[in-house]
Amino acid sequence: MIVRIDIDKSADSFGYRVSYESEEMYADDGLGSIVECLVAAVEGLPPEAVAAELWYDRVVSGTYPLSVIGRSIEQVAQHALNTTAMIDDVMPDR
């Protein structure tokens, strides 16, 4: 099972939604960082989940095995930020 994790920023906090095949599984908001969102999102996954497609601010940054997210969570979060920033540079009105 590959789930989708959508992370968004609002004002001074972050929120996330976890879905599978367009069905929301669970969500939370009011978290302090992308890393906190990733930790919370991954902790709630069922055992059959093996990977996650990660989106930040409506931009996909990649699909990662859960083991990679666990070992390199800071890098995965930074990659999501960087990918969205690059898209914002070329599509400022998106």
LINZI-V652090 format. One record per pair of residues at least 12 apart in sequence whose C-alpha atoms are under 10 Angstrom apart, sorted by the first residue. I is the first residue (numbers start at 1). GAP is how many residues later the second one is. D is the distance in Angstrom with one decimal. If there is no record, write none. Layout:
I | GAP | D
I | GAP | D
//
This chain:
1 | 19 | 8.1
1 | 20 | 9.7
1 | 45 | 9.2
1 | 46 | 9.1
1 | 47 | 5.9
1 | 48 | 4.5
1 | 49 | 5.8
1 | 50 | 6.9
1 | 51 | 8.5
2 | 17 | 9.3
2 | 18 | 7.3
2 | 19 | 9.0
2 | 46 | 8.8
2 | 47 | 5.9
2 | 48 | 6.1
2 | 49 | 4.8
2 | 50 | 5.2
2 | 51 | 6.9
2 | 61 | 8.4
2 | 62 | 9.0
2 | 63 | 8.6
2 | 64 | 9.4
3 | 15 | 6.8
3 | 16 | 5.8
3 | 17 | 4.9
3 | 18 | 7.7
3 | 19 | 9.4
3 | 20 | 9.9
3 | 21 | 9.8
3 | 22 | 9.3
3 | 39 | 9.8
3 | 42 | 8.6
3 | 43 | 10.0
3 | 46 | 6.8
3 | 47 | 8.3
3 | 48 | 6.5
3 | 49 | 4.8
3 | 50 | 6.2
3 | 51 | 8.7
3 | 60 | 9.2
4 | 13 | 8.0
4 | 14 | 5.6
4 | 15 | 5.2
4 | 16 | 6.2
4 | 17 | 8.3
4 | 18 | 8.6
4 | 19 | 9.8
4 | 20 | 9.2
4 | 21 | 9.8
4 | 37 | 9.8
4 | 47 | 8.7
4 | 48 | 5.4
4 | 49 | 4.7
4 | 50 | 6.1
4 | 51 | 7.6
4 | 56 | 9.7
4 | 59 | 8.7
5 | 12 | 5.7
5 | 13 | 4.7
5 | 14 | 6.6
5 | 15 | 9.1
5 | 19 | 9.8
5 | 21 | 10.0
5 | 22 | 9.3
5 | 32 | 9.1
5 | 33 | 8.1
5 | 36 | 7.2
5 | 37 | 8.9
5 | 47 | 6.5
5 | 48 | 6.1
5 | 49 | 5.0
5 | 50 | 6.1
5 | 51 | 8.4
5 | 55 | 9.6
5 | 58 | 9.8
6 | 12 | 6.5
6 | 13 | 8.3
6 | 21 | 9.3
6 | 31 | 9.4
6 | 32 | 9.6
6 | 35 | 9.5
6 | 46 | 10.0
6 | 47 | 8.4
6 | 48 | 6.2
6 | 49 | 4.7
6 | 50 | 6.0
6 | 51 | 7.6
6 | 52 | 7.5
6 | 53 | 9.0
6 | 54 | 8.7
7 | 20 | 9.7
7 | 21 | 9.8
7 | 22 | 9.2
7 | 26 | 9.7
7 | 27 | 7.2
7 | 30 | 7.2
7 | 31 | 8.4
7 | 34 | 9.7
7 | 47 | 7.8
7 | 48 | 6.1
7 | 49 | 4.8
7 | 50 | 6.4
7 | 51 | 8.1
7 | 52 | 9.6
7 | 73 | 9.4
8 | 21 | 8.9
8 | 25 | 10.0
8 | 26 | 8.5
8 | 29 | 9.5
8 | 47 | 8.4
8 | 48 | 5.9
8 | 49 | 5.0
8 | 50 | 7.8
9 | 20 | 9.1
9 | 21 | 9.2
9 | 22 | 9.4
9 | 23 | 9.6
9 | 24 | 8.7
9 | 25 | 8.7
9 | 47 | 8.4
9 | 48 | 7.1
10 | 19 | 9.1
10 | 20 | 8.7
10 | 47 | 9.9
11 | 19 | 9.9
12 | 18 | 8.4
12 | 19 | 9.0
12 | 20 | 7.7
12 | 21 | 9.3
13 | 16 | 7.4
13 | 17 | 5.2
13 | 18 | 5.5
13 | 19 | 5.3
13 | 20 | 6.9
13 | 21 | 9.2
14 | 14 | 8.7
14 | 15 | 5.8
14 | 16 | 5.7
14 | 17 | 5.0
14 | 18 | 6.1
14 | 19 | 6.0
14 | 20 | 6.7
14 | 21 | 9.7
14 | 22 | 8.6
14 | 23 | 7.2
15 | 12 | 7.5
15 | 13 | 5.6
15 | 14 | 3.7
15 | 15 | 6.0
15 | 16 | 6.1
15 | 17 | 8.7
15 | 18 | 8.7
15 | 19 | 8.3
15 | 21 | 9.3
15 | 22 | 6.6
15 | 23 | 9.9
15 | 26 | 10.0
16 | 12 | 5.6
16 | 13 | 6.2
16 | 14 | 9.3
16 | 15 | 8.8
16 | 18 | 8.7
16 | 20 | 9.7
16 | 21 | 6.0
16 | 22 | 8.1
16 | 24 | 8.7
16 | 25 | 7.3
16 | 39 | 9.5
16 | 40 | 9.1
17 | 12 | 8.7
17 | 20 | 9.0
17 | 24 | 7.6
17 | 38 | 9.9
18 | 20 | 10.0
18 | 23 | 6.6
18 | 24 | 8.9
18 | 26 | 9.1
18 | 27 | 8.6
18 | 34 | 9.1
18 | 35 | 9.7
18 | 36 | 9.6
19 | 33 | 9.7
19 | 34 | 9.8
20 | 29 | 9.7
20 | 32 | 9.6
25 | 19 | 9.3
25 | 20 | 8.9
26 | 15 | 8.3
26 | 18 | 8.2
26 | 19 | 9.3
27 | 13 | 9.1
27 | 14 | 7.8
27 | 17 | 9.8
28 | 12 | 8.4
28 | 13 | 8.6
33 | 44 | 9.0
34 | 22 | 8.6
34 | 39 | 9.4
34 | 40 | 8.8
34 | 42 | 9.4
34 | 43 | 5.9
34 | 44 | 8.6
34 | 46 | 8.7
34 | 47 | 8.7
35 | 34 | 9.9
35 | 38 | 6.6
35 | 39 | 6.5
35 | 40 | 9.5
35 | 41 | 8.5
35 | 42 | 6.0
35 | 43 | 9.0
36 | 37 | 9.6
36 | 41 | 9.6
37 | 40 | 9.4
38 | 16 | 9.1
38 | 31 | 8.1
38 | 32 | 9.2
38 | 35 | 7.6
38 | 36 | 9.6
38 | 38 | 9.1
38 | 39 | 7.9
39 | 30 | 8.9
39 | 31 | 8.3
39 | 34 | 8.2
42 | 24 | 7.6
42 | 27 | 8.5
42 | 28 | 8.6
45 | 21 | 9.8
49 | 16 | 9.2
49 | 17 | 8.0
50 | 14 | 8.8
50 | 15 | 5.9
50 | 16 | 5.7
50 | 17 | 8.1
51 | 12 | 6.8
51 | 13 | 5.4
51 | 14 | 4.0
51 | 15 | 4.9
51 | 16 | 8.1
51 | 17 | 8.9
51 | 18 | 8.7
52 | 12 | 5.4
52 | 13 | 6.4
52 | 14 | 6.7
52 | 17 | 8.7
53 | 12 | 8.9
53 | 13 | 10.0
54 | 22 | 8.9
54 | 23 | 9.3
54 | 26 | 7.6
55 | 25 | 7.2
55 | 26 | 9.7
55 | 28 | 9.7
55 | 29 | 8.9
56 | 21 | 9.1
56 | 23 | 9.8
56 | 24 | 6.0
56 | 25 | 7.1
56 | 26 | 9.9
56 | 27 | 8.6
56 | 28 | 6.7
56 | 29 | 10.0
57 | 23 | 9.1
57 | 24 | 8.9
57 | 27 | 7.0
57 | 28 | 9.7
58 | 26 | 8.2
58 | 36 | 9.5
59 | 21 | 8.2
59 | 22 | 9.5
59 | 24 | 7.5
59 | 25 | 5.8
59 | 26 | 9.5
59 | 28 | 7.7
59 | 29 | 9.5
60 | 20 | 7.6
60 | 23 | 7.9
60 | 24 | 7.9
61 | 15 | 8.6
61 | 16 | 9.3
61 | 17 | 9.9
61 | 18 | 6.8
61 | 19 | 5.1
61 | 20 | 8.4
61 | 21 | 8.6
61 | 22 | 5.9
61 | 23 | 7.5
62 | 14 | 9.0
62 | 17 | 8.8
62 | 18 | 8.0
62 | 21 | 9.3
64 | 12 | 8.5
//
